[in-house]
Amino acid sequence: MPGQYQVRPPLPFTPGVEICGETEDGRRVIANPALPHGGFAEYAVADARALLPAPDALDDAEAAALHIGYQTGWFGLHRRAGLEAGETLLVHAAAGGVGSAAVQLGKAAGATVIGVVGGAEKAAVARELGCDTVIDRTGEDVVAAVKEATGGRGADVVYDPVGGAAYTQSAKAVAFEGRIVVVGFASGTIPSPALNHALVKNYSILGLHWGLYNTKNPELVRRCHEHLTELAARGAIKPLVSERVPLTEAAAAVQRVADGVTTGRVAVVLEKGADA
């Protein structure tokens, strides 16, 4: 949805909001650039107070992909939804950049993970990521498949970065006293929840805008990064980077992401070795 995202930097705008690179004093860090000057450039500017050390266990592309997607997943699943070991987690767009992070974090937390994807290729990726059950929305009834996989109970936590029809499925597939985490609206449609349905079924609808934590609780962001670094060090999480392209191909790569044909993250790699 051009111009409809929650954050609207002024134009002209340079894309690239997750970067891994080297500071002028030689530190390898990950950061969010100071918009509208994004990371698809040879040099980027970021708030020094928000720089985070890049995990040694990950290469530059993987480290860049760890930032927003995994922070969003951690805050959504743990800070907002309180996911517990043994619960069932339903992840929409499970093979995508945001969804794949939630899948890995859910498995690391001891949850049973159900992934919803679109197409056989993405289904294969979701299985490789560790999903216990994979549902292909292009040929299966998502709600019925979730109910079958959970013995009719539904999912304790639903992680929804898609919105639109996916949210409608979320409300029908969530368990009694379950939690739906609203992460974004990749479908292009912002749903209007039926609050009477939430009342009848006793489930919670939780909003998550991770960027606000950078200003309201930056110390919590740093602690989250430390936890993610530990998970990466022991191999519990590893960002899925499906493509690595040069800066000259960045525009085409962004279009592929917009078309929904990519899996995981697409990294733009600069010749000097830093990734955006």
N, C-alpha and C positions, 0 to 999 in steps of 0.2 A: 504494500500500500504506500506508494510514493507520498511523502509529506504527512503521513498519518502516524508515524512512530511517536512514542511518548516523548522522546528527546528530539528537538528540531533545531539543529545548529544553523546559523545563518549561512546563506550562500555568498560566494562560491564555497563548496564543501569538498574536502578531500576525504574519501572513504578510508577505512582501516582503523578499527577501534581497539584491536588487540595486537600488541607488538612485543617482540623480544629483540633486544639489541644490546649494544655496549654503550655505556655512558662515556662522557668525555674523560672521566677519571678512571676508565677501565673496568667498571663493574658490569657484569652480565645480569640484566634485569628484564622484568616484564612490566608493562604499564599500559594505561589507557591514554592516548595522546590528548593534548589540549585542543578540542574541537573549536573551530571547523578545520583545523590543520591536522588531518588524519595521518595514518601510518603508511599509506601507499606513496612513499616518498623516500629519498635518500637520507633525509634527516627528519627527525620528529622532535616535538617539544612536549614534555609531560611535567606534571607537578612533582617536584623532588620528594615531597612528603608522601606521595602515593606509590613510589617505586617499590617493587617487591623483588627479592632475589630469585633469579631463574633456577628452578630445581636442577641439580646436577644429573639426575636420572633421566632427564628429557633433553632431546635436541632442541634447537631454537624454534622450529615449527611447532613441535609438541608443546613446548613451554608457552608459546604465544596462545595456543589453543586451550591451555589450562585455565586461563584467566577468567573471562566473563562466564563462559559456559559452565565450568565446574564450580565457580563461586555461586552462580545462580542455582545450580543443582543442590549444593550443600545448604545454602540458606533456605531454599524451598523445601527440601526434604527434612531437614533437621530443625532449623530455626522456626519455620512456619508450621510445617505439618507434624513434626515430632515423630517421624518414622521410626518404628521399633523393629528389632530382629524378630523374624517370624511372621511379620505382616506381609500383605500382598500389595505390590506397587504396580500400577498401570501407567505406562509411559506412551504418550502419543508421539508420532514421528521419531520412533526409537532409533532409527539409523541416521538421523540428522545430527548436526553439531551439538545442539542443546540436548536433544533426546538421548544421544549416545552417552553423554556425560551423566545424565540421570540414571541410566541403566547401570553403568559401572558403579556409581555411588550407592545405588540401591543394593546391588549385590555385595558391596563392601560392608554395608550395614546389616547384612544378614536377612534381607527381604527376599521374597519370591517375586520375580519380576516378569510382568506380561508386557510385551512390546507390540505396539500397533504400527504398521508400516504400509507403504503403498507400492506393491509389486514384488515379484519373486527375488530380484537382485537385492533389494533392501531387506527382504526377509532373511536372506542368507547372512547379510551383514549383522542384523540384529541377533541372530543365533550365535555368531562368532563373538559378539560382545558379551554374551552370557545370559540372554533372556531365557527364562525357563519355558515360556510359551510365547509364540510369535503369531500374531493375527494379521493377515493381509486384508486390509480394508477394501481392496478392489474386488475381492471375490468372496468375502466372508461377512457375516453379520457380527459386527464387533461386540455389541451388547450380549448377544447369545453366546458368543465364544468366551467372553469374560465370565459369564455366569457358569458355563460348563466347566471352565478351568478352576473355578473357586467353589464348586459344589453348590451353586446358587446364591452364595453370599455376596459376591461382588468384591471390588478392590477397596482395601483400607485407605490407600492414598492414590490419587490420580494426578499425574504431572502433565499439564496441558499447555504446550507452547503453540497450539494450532488455532484454537477457537472455532467459531462457526459450527459446522455439523459435529466436529469432534467434541465440542463442549456438551452438545445435546447427548451424545453417547456417554460422556463422562457422568452426567447427572443420572442416567439410567443404570450405569454400571457400578457406581460407587456403593459401598456397603453402608449398612446402618451405622451411624456415628463415624462415617468416613470423612476424608478431607480432600477437597479438590483444590489444587494449587494452580492458579491462573498465572501463567508465565508470559504469554504473548498471543499474537493473533496472526500467525503465519499464513492462515487461509485467506486473509484479507477481510474477514467478517468478524465484527465484534458482537458476541452474543448478548442477549438480554435474559439473564437467569430468571426462572420462575421461583420466586422466594417462597411461595406456598409449598412448592415441592421440597425445598430444603427443610422447611418446617415439618412436613409430614414424615420425611425420611431421616430427620435428625443428622444431617451432614453439614459440614462447614465449607464455605467458599472462601479461599484465602488468596489475597492478591500478593504478588511479589514483584517489586521493582528494585533489583539489586543495587543499581546505581545510587540510590538514596543512602545506602549504608556508608558510602564513601564520605558523606558529609555528616551524617547523623551518628555514626558509630564506626569510625575508621579503625579503631583498635580491634573490633570484632572481625573486620575484613582481614587484618593482618594475622589474627589467630587462625582464621579459616585457611589462609594460605599456608600457614605452618602445618596444619593438619593435612591439607592436600599434598604438600611436599612429602610428608611422611608416607602417605598412601602410595604416591608415585615411587618412592624409594623402595618400597617392598613389593611393587608390581601389582598392587590392588587396582590401580587406575592407570590408564595410558591413553591420552587423547588420540582419537582416530583422525589422522590427517590423510585424506584420500587423494589429494592432489597438491603438488608443489609447482608453482608456475612463476616465471620471471615477471618483473614489474610491467613489461611491455604487454603481457597477456592478462593483466589484472581486470580490465573492463569485461573481457569475455568470460572470465572466471566468475565475476560478480553476476553476470547474466545467467550463467548456469545454476548458480545458487538460487537466484530468483525464479528460475524455471522449475526448481524442485527436482533436478536430475542428479544432484550430488549426494554423497553420503559423508558423514563426519564433517570435518573442516577442510577448507581449501586455503592453503598458505601461499602468500606471495613472497617469494624469496629474492632478496636483493643480491647483487653480484658480490658485495663485500662480505656476505655471509650472515647478515642480520635478516630476520624474518618478520613480516608484518601480517 
